[in-house]
Amino acid sequence: MSCPICQKAADAKYRPFCSRRCADIDLGRWLKGGYVIPGSAQEEDDPARSEDENPPRH
């Protein structure tokens, strides 16, 4: 298996990465939103909406 960041051989300690550096690069990409699962956009919860606009479901 090769490192998905730099293509070097993976190290068992950091698998699937070759080093902590490559693992940190990947984590940074996740945290910055660099990886996105394709699909339709969904509305986010808006705490400003009143209960009249969004009644509770029973």
C-alpha positions, 0 to 999 in steps of 0.5 A: 500500500502506498501513502495517499499523499506522497505515494511512498510505502506506508509505515505500519505505525501511520498506516495508510500514510508513510509518516506523521507529516503525511497524516497531518496533511490529510487531517488538515485537508479534512478540517479545511473542507478539502474533501467533500462527498458529492451530493445535493446540499442540505439546509443547515439548522437555523436556530433563529427560526421560530417554532411556527415555521418549524413545528415539532414532529410527534 
